[in-house]
Amino acid sequence: MDEKSSFFKENKFKFIFSVILVIVGSIAIAALVVATEPKKPYTESLYSNVLNPATMKQTNKLELLYSYPLNSGQGSNSGFFTIVTVDGSGSPFPNITFDVQDQEGRSIVSDKPVVGKTTKIHFKGREDTTIVNLYILPATGTVGLSSLTINLDR
């Protein structure tokens, strides 16, 4: 028994150091896994035509389609709107223009949207952006809105 007790006394520091190293290493690996996990955007469905179909009126100026307060979502002041439209004239590309503005009326579209049946309108707000307003300009009265979602970057 003296040999076992002397062995533990001689290697006590190495044993304690090894246990601490294993605990710290485990915590570091867990933190690395959590930090490198891809962040999914916060997505909210704003409209669906399942219950009430909508046809956009023809107009000659931008009209407000949707206003979204950023503090109600779980994301930042950048992201994109996804709009699914149907053109009643049979054209695959609806004749429509989009813009996203903040509460001050400043355009915050980050790149020009490519209009199609499904259109993504990316926006990047400024530091003081609290509301994003989606504007539309339909050139014909045959464009129907199927769905509208907002996706906020986290």
C-alpha positions, 0 to 999 in steps of 0.5 A, spaced: 500 500 500 505 504 501 507 504 493 500 505 491 500 511 496 507 514 494 505 513 486 499 517 487 503 523 491 508 523 486 504 523 480 498 528 483 500 534 479 500 530 473 493 527 474 490 533 476 493 537 470 490 531 466 483 532 468 483 539 468 486 539 461 480 534 459 475 539 462 478 545 458 478 541 452 471 539 452 469 546 453 473 549 448 471 543 442 463 545 444 464 552 444 467 551 437 462 547 434 456 552 437 460 558 434 461 555 427 454 552 426 451 556 420 446 561 422 439 560 419 435 567 417 429 568 421 423 567 416 416 570 417 410 569 412 406 575 411 401 573 406 398 567 403 393 567 398 390 560 400 384 564 404 384 571 400 387 572 393 389 578 391 390 582 385 394 588 384 392 594 381 395 598 375 398 604 377 403 609 375 407 610 382 410 606 387 405 603 392 406 601 399 405 593 399 407 591 406 410 595 412 414 591 417 417 593 424 424 590 425 423 590 432 418 585 432 422 580 428 428 576 431 434 578 426 438 584 424 436 590 419 438 586 413 435 580 409 430 579 403 423 579 401 420 573 397 414 574 393 411 569 389 406 572 383 402 570 378 401 574 371 394 573 369 396 575 362 400 568 361 407 572 361 412 568 365 415 575 368 410 579 371 410 587 369 412 589 376 417 593 379 419 593 387 423 597 392 424 597 399 425 603 403 426 605 411 422 609 415 425 615 412 423 613 405 431 612 403 431 606 398 435 600 402 435 595 396 442 592 396 441 589 389 437 590 383 431 584 384 430 580 378 423 579 377 420 573 375 414 568 378 418 568 385 422 574 386 427 576 392 428 583 394 434 583 398 435 589 402 440 592 407 438 597 412 442 603 416 444 603 423 437 607 424 433 603 420 427 600 424 421 599 419 422 596 412 417 598 407 416 594 401 413 598 395 410 595 388 409 598 381 405 593 377 404 596 370 398 591 369 392 590 373 393 582 372 398 581 377 396 576 383 400 576 389 400 568 391 405 569 397 410 574 401 415 572 406 420 576 410 427 573 411 431 577 416 439 575 417 441 574 424 
